Amino acid sequence: MNSVQQLSQLLGIEDRLGSFPDWEAVERSVGLRLPDDYKDMVETFPDGLFQGLIQLNRPGDQDYPPNEFLGFYAYSPLGDMRSWRETGSGNFPYPIFPERGGVLPWARAARLSGYLFWVTNHDDPNRWPVVLADGEFTNWRSFHGGASEFLLEVVQGRFDVSLLGRPSLQAEFVSLQPRPPKSEVTEPLPGPWFWQRVMNAKGGRPTSQFLVLSEMLGPAQSVVAPVDWPLAERQLQCRLPDDYKEFADTYGAGTFCDITVAAPYAGGETDLSGFLDRSYRRLISERHPGSPSAPVYPEPGGMVPWGETWDGVTCCWLPLEPDPNRWGVIVSLKNRLRYHPDLSFSAFLAKYAGGEKVFFRSRKPWSGSPRFIAVSP
């Protein structure tokens, strides 16, 4: 009896209740063969939490294509890890995939309090050891065995996973399998597929125009306290473009021409966290039942709001790429969308301040002088 069979027997999973991806396609998507026991676990267990704490990463998670292994996880945690390592945050004792021998995520802890990885340091994936890290990427532990052997040790209480959170004391598997719908009529759920299938949206190559923008605006009206960006991005679970960070550190939150620009920790209506929450609630309230809907942060692949005009147009980034510096700007008004794949945050503002039409045809361009009115600290 192998470790997956022992695990399923211990947890009372008698049938193969999982999903059955096209593993050849999944492995092509990541460019590596994957361990046999991981594939066996995906097919054996439904989506759920081992010990109420650890959840397998499954191909197609977060509404990504079903044959894509990394999908969302290419951005979180891998993209986050690379960004944090560049800024000196966290602790990274291993290379990060796709670097040679880099860590590759295969599971995460509930509430993203930590992550589990393979160290891809061997040609045979069945010999990849497991490492785990807390959500801050500061504390790491290693296990000299595979994923199913690791989970078997955890379920039997023989491996300390307290850096991830508090596991159940008894052997337990909590299924997260969605219940069958109450009726055959269901609303289409928003997901990242919307941008390709409905809008045919493609990524562009936006470039920072912050220097142009700062020449338009001149010096800041007052000294702005720099944002603790590693903390802000950790709290938002979202990386942000560099030109936006530079703008926020220089000018803060406030009104650019007639666009309110939010920033982290600004307080009041211009606090980014509160603005994201309000924008989400408003944008989903405008959805038409029965029609494909654009996803909105924090939905997978959702556009990320950063500003709003006086007449209700929401300005967002469209995160089609893991790198936020490759995000173009998309504007939304009552389900109408206009996407600028080649305009960064700063390029969008510079064009608008220069009198160009960056919103909808029916909306007049800005005709005054470029200006920025900062909110009071």
N, C-alpha and C positions, 0 to 999 in steps of 0.2 A: 504494500500500500504506500503510494507516494505522499508527499506532504500536502498536496491539494486535496487528495481523498481524505486524509486524516483531518484536515481543516473542515471540510464539508461535513464529515461525520460528526465531529465535535460540535459543530454549530447547527446541526439538524437540517442541512440542505441535502435532500434526498435525490432531487432531480436536477438536471442541468437547466437552470432557470435564467441564465445570463443571455448575452447577445452573441451573435456569430458573425463577426466582421469578415470581410475578404482580406485575410491576413497578408496575402502577397501584396495587395494594393496598399494596405496599411504600412507594411515594411518599406515599400517603395517610397511612401510619403516622407519617411524619416531617414531613409538611406541606410538602414541597419536592420539586421535580423533581430527579433525580440526574443526574450527568454520563453521557453516552452511552458514553464509553470505559470507565467503571467497570462499567456493566451488561454491556458486551461482555466485559470481563475475567472477571466472575463466571461468565458462560456459557461462556467458552473454557477457563479454567484450573480444574482441580480444587482442592480445598483444599490448600494447600502453602506453601512458603517460597521466595520469590525470593531468590537468592543465599544460601540457607540462613538468612535473617535476617528478611525482611519478609513478613507474612501479611495477606492481605486480610480485612477485616471483611465477613462475608457475612450476608444476611438469615437469621434462624433460628439463628445461632450460639449456642452454650452452651445448646442445648435450648429456646431461646425460640421463639415462634410463627414459622413459616416466612415469613410476610408482614410481619414486624416488622423495620424496618431497624436501629434503635438497640438495642432489647432490652437485653442485658447492658451495652452500652457507654454507655447513659444513666447508668449508675451508675459504671462504670469505663471510661474516664477522666473523663467529663463531671462526674459528681457529685463525684468526688474533687477535680477542679480548682476547682469552686466553693467547696468546703469549705476547700481550701488557700488560695485567694485571700482568703477571709474572715479566716483566721487569720494572714495575712501570710507564709505559706510559699510557696516557689516564685517564679516570675516569669511574669506573664501579660500579654504585650504585645498580645493580641488579645481581643476580646469572646468569650464562651463561649456556644455554642448552648444555648438558643434566642434569645439576645440578637441583636439586629439585626447582621448581618454576622459572626456568631460562628463560631468554628472548629467543624467537624463531623468526627468521626473516620471514616476510611475504611480504615485499616490499622494494624497494631501490629507492634512488633519482637518477636522470640523472647524468651521469659522476661520479657515486659513491660518490657524495658529502654528502651522509648521508644514514641512514637505518631506517626502521620501524620494530618494534617487537611487539609480544604479550608477556605479562608477564604470564607465564603458572602456575599461582598460585591457580587455582581452578579446581576441577574435571570436571566441565562443561566448555568445551572450548568456549561456547557462552558467558561466563562471563569473558573471558580474556580481561583485559584492554590493550590499545595500548600505547607504548612509542616510541619516536624517538630520534635519536642521530645524530650528525654531523659526517663527515667522519673521524675526529680525535678522536672520542669517548670522547670528553671533555664536550660537552654541551648536555643535555638531557631535554626533555619535556614529560609530560604525558597527556593522554587523557582518561577519564573515560568512555569509550565506546568501541564498536567493530570496526573492520576494515572498514566496509562499512559506519558506522555512522561517523567515522573519515573522510573518503574521501568526504562524503556529506558535512560536515562542511567546508572542504578545498575548494571544488568546489564553495560553496556559499560564500566564503571569510570570514568565521567566525572563522577560526583558523589560527594562525600565524605559517607558516612553513618556515620562512626566514632562519632558521638555516640549512635547506636542500638546499636552493637556492632560485631563484626568480620564483614564479609561474606565470602563465598567469593571467591577470586581469579579463578576461571573462571566463565563464564556458566553458571548452574545454577538449576534449579527442583527442589526436593525435595518430592515429593507426600506429603501426609499423609492421603490418602484411606484410610479404614479398609478392611482386607482383608475379603473375603466371609466370613461365619460358616462354621465347619467343619460345622455341621449346621443343619437348618431350625428346630430348637428353640432359642430364645434367651430369655434372661431379660429382663424389662422393665427398662430403665435408668431410674434416678431422674432427675427433672428438675423444673423449676419448674412444669410443667403439673400436677404431682401435686396442688398445693394447690387449684387451681381445679376440676380434673376429678374428683378423688377426695374431697377434703374440702369442696369448695365454699367455700373460705376467702376472706374479703374483708378488706380493710384497714379499720382503725378509726381513731379519733382519740385515741390515748393522750396523756395530759398528764403532765408531771413532777409527782411528789409528794415531791420530795427534801426540801423544807422540813418537811413532815409527818413524814417518816421521820427527819430529823435531830432533830426535837423528841422523837420516841419514844426515840431512842438517846442523846441528850445529846452532849456534846463527845467527840471522839476520845480514846482512851486514851493515844495518843502522837502526836508529830508525824510526819506522813507526807510523804515526798518526792513532789512532784507528778510525774506521768508526762509524758514528752515525747510528747504525743499525735500530732503529725504524724509522728514517727518510728515510733511503735507502729503507727499505722494504715497507714503505708507498708509496714512489714514484714509486717503481716497481710493487706495488700491488701483491707482492709475498714474502712469507717467505722463508728463506734460511737455510740450515743445519748449525748446531753449529760448526762442525769441519771446514767447509769452512770459517766461520766468524773468528774462532781462527787463521786459516792460514793467512787470509787477514790482521788481526790485528797484526800478528807477522812478516810476510814477505812481505806483500803488493802484488801488481801485478807484473808479470814478467814471465820469462821462466823457467819452471821446466823441467829439462832434455831437451826435445825438444817440450814440450807442453806449449804454451802461456796460462797463467791463468789470467783472467780478474778480476777486483775488483771494487767496487763502488768508484767513484770520483778519479780514477787513472789518468784520462786524456788520450788523444790520443787513440791509437788502443786498449789499455788494459782497457779502461773505461767500466765497466760492462754494463751500459745502452746502449752505442753505439754498444758494441759487440753483445748484444742481438738483436738489430735492424738489424745489418748487417747479423748476422747468420740467422735470420728469412727470410730476403729477398733472401739470397743465397739458403737456404734449400727448400723454396717453389719453387724457379726457377728450381730445379732439379726434381720436381715431374713429373711422367709420366701421361699424360692425359688418363683418363679412368680407372686408377688403384687406389685402396685404398691408401690413403696417410697418413703417420704419422703426427699427429698434432704437431705444434711447438709453443712454447710460443710467443705471448700471446693468441693463440688459446686455447679453453677449453681443458684441459687435455694434453696440449702440453709439449713436452720435453723442459727442460730449459738449454740452453747452458751456459757453464762456461769456456770452454777452446777450443783450437784448435792446432793441430800439424802442423808442417811446410808443410806437404804434403796434408793438407786439410781435415783431419779427425776431426769432431766436437765432443767434449766431453760434455755430458749433464747429468742432473738428469732426472729421470723418475718419475713424481709426482703421483704415484698410490695411495699414502696415504695422508691424510690431514697433518700428521706430517712430516715436511721436513727431520727430522733425520731418517726417514724410507725410504728415497728415495735411490734407487740403481742408478748406473751409466750406461748410455747407450751411445754408440758411433755410429756415423753416417758418411757414406761416399757414396755419390751419390746413395741414397736410400738403401744402405746396412746398416743393423743395427745389433749390438751385444749388448746384455743386460746382465748386472751383477747385479742381484737382491740383492746379499749379500755384495756388495762392496760399502762402503761409498766413498765420495770424497777423504778423506785422505787414506783409504785402497787401493783405485784404484791407487793413485800416489805412495804409498809405494811398491805395487806389481810391478808397471812398473819400478820404480827405481831399484828394486831388480832383474830385468832381466826377469820377467814373461811376457807371452803373454796375454795382456789384450785388444788388438785391433783385427785385423783380421789375419787369417793364413798367408796371403801374406805379412803382414807387420812385419819386423824384430823387435824383442824386443830391448829395450835399453841395450847397452853393456858397457857404460861408468860408471863412478862414479856418485852417486847422486849429483845433483847440482841445485842451484836456482840463477838465475840472475835477480835481481830486476830492474824494470824500474826506471829511474831517476825521482824524485818528481817534 
